[in-house]
Amino acid sequence: MVKAIITIEEKTNRVLNIIKAKFGLKDKSAAINLMAEQYSEELLEPQLRPEYADKLATIEKEKGLRFKNVDELRAHIDNA
């Protein structure tokens, strides 16, 4: 475990307090850890996650529809 002294803005402090209360956490360190975990799951390196590779493979297998003009597209949408 790493200990750090950080300087945060007042708004950030309020957000940490809200997260702490919402999830019943012991301290702001736990709130920061939770935020970092959620951030990493949602935003960091999604292409490295196995579910991303599965989703990409599924998308690559799909074949698109071609339309000669907008009217054909509208007819297809209306019939769907």
C-alpha positions, -999 to +999 in steps of 0.1 A: +000+000+000+013+035-009+006+065+012+004+100-004-003+135+007-024+151-020-040+186-025-075+185-039-100+212-047-131+219-025-154+205-052-134+173-054-135+170-016-173+172-017-175+146-044-153+122-023-175+128+007-206+120-014-190+088-027-179+078+008-214+083+022-232+066-008-211+035-007-206+034+031-168+036+029-146+042+059-125+071+045-117+092+015-089+068+006-115+041+000-135+065-021-105+073-042-097+036-047-133+030-057-132+059-082-099+046-097-113+010-100-144+022-118-124+045-140-101+018-150-129-006-158-148+019-180-121+040-197-087+025-196-075+002-223-109-013-233-093-032-262-073-053-237-104-067-219-116-101-231-152-089-235-141-061-258-123-087-281-155-108-281-176-078-290-152-067-317-153-102-332-191-102-333-192-068-350-166-079-376-188-109-385-218-087-392-226-077-427-241-043-435-269-035-458-264-014-489-289+011-502-289+028-536-305+059-522-322+074-491-356+063-503-345+026-501-332+032-466-364+048-455-385+020-470-363-006-451-367+013-418-405+016-423-408-021-430-387-031-400 
